[in-house]
């Protein structure tokens, strides 16, 4: 049905989807309410931003975030609102409990140290990607306009929070959000905060000579990341839920029958759904996925305890993109479970449950016993007394030295840099929690121009051993490719539905970046259906072609061996972005 919406010229299918959502919402209210609520608030934020941009472009009065003024609801907003109102009428007790839980999540937001630290790390990652694009002239690389705007916005909102958060709180105002606003005002009046904000503004003053150089900005970002990391280490590592969240502390199975987050992401018999018995009293503050998250423990009615991370993320579009890929992996797992070759090898995707409870906040299933490679890497660097991103700095220092002689870095120089880093830094950094489709910003096509097809560095190869790579790993890759490539029309349909949303999100982002005109209804023009179908079909065909190539044998040889050799090649690894950490 989702793919057929691409051919819906007269909105007849859109009306049918409305009815389907209402029908599903009657039976599974929690499964429908959170996604629709998040979508509605996201659409409202986007519409308000468009009105602000239009007012500034026309020279109108600039409304503040606290007084955004009236906006015109778009057709998608009306549809979401209608579904939510219907659900509130049918399930008033359950939905009031869900709203109460979401309202209490405001107390799980980061404090200003953690929020600024997360934003600085995002800015550093942006700068690293720009630095690699401009590695042909390291010393002369300048800040891009997009990066400059990001840093300027960071300076203007230092410790106060992004405007989107206050926009959402105006929609669902409550005692918790009012208390949070008072806490923000108290923070702004703190003399320590005022002093640090002044130093931060001075450091990121772009009128100073040399401040527009990219690597100067990277040095400043790293300096402030180190300062704020030291501050966050001094903060408490946990708090009691009864101190801040009375509703969650008193919540029990008698209050309402609420399933634990993510129970409806995959279909299963109704009597297997696990309901929330209570929220455990202790909430831990942990550093995971490049942010300071709150680990909340939920006891199910079966007696088990389920840990979840409450994570803040101001990047609306990227969060939804990650969730789409995770859902794609969930939908592919049943295919792996039904094939003999994949089942006997126990091959499946381990996918955490991720539930967006608001545009900037989501609950992520956690495993407290797991330890990411990032944490291992940082702990080892701390023991050795070295900075964890020294290899990246060394890479650009070596490039700048070579370019200062008036020559460009040759392939041999890049190989030497990689060998030096591998010799001195015998570990690396990797975040494997989230994935996104790599879409070309200009054309909307899947971008396949990577030197290596996947991560299989010499260190990983040595860990797996030569027999492990040429035997179980290669055989498993062929088994998975055959599972998805051989007559299985589900995979094709799943890819079309997911990539359709991905291409629409790309089109919307392109419109925002190019400031394209709005329609008379006050919203961006929809993507041409023929162009949408063409781009999605092209992407699906490319993916299925790769799978068919991997699944076939030619004289006992498979294309998998070629991919493994390319992934393990030092000639290819030395051409990768150093922020990807090809020395892992």
Secondary structure, DSSP 8 states (H G I E B T S, - for coil): -TTGGGG-SSSHHHHHHHHHHHHHHHH-HHHHHHHHHHHHHHHHHHHHHHHHHHHHHTT-----TT--------HHHHHHHHHHHHHHHH-HHHHHHHHHHHHHGGGGS--HHHHHHHHHHHHHHHHHHHHHHTGGGTTT-B--HHHHHHHHHHHHTTTT--HHHHHHHHHS--HHHHHHHHHHHHHHT-HHHHHHHHHHHHHT-TTSTTTTBHHHHHHHHHHHHHHHHHHHHTS-SEEEHHHH-HHHHH--TTT---B-TTTTSS---GGG--BEEEE-SEEEEEEETTEEEEEEEEEETTS-EEEEEEEE---HHHHHHHHHHHHHHHHHHHHHHHSHHHHHTT-------EEEEETTEEEEE--TT---HHHHHHHHHHHHT--TTHHHHHHHHHHHHHHHTT----HHHHHHHHHHHHHH--------S-----B-TTT-SB----SSSS---HHHHHHH-HHHIIIIIHHHHHHHHHHHHSS-HHHHHHHHHHHHHHHHHHHHHHHHHHT--B-TTSSB----HHHHHHHHHHHHHHHHHHHHHHH-EETTEEHHHHHHHHHH-HHHHTTS-GGG-TT-
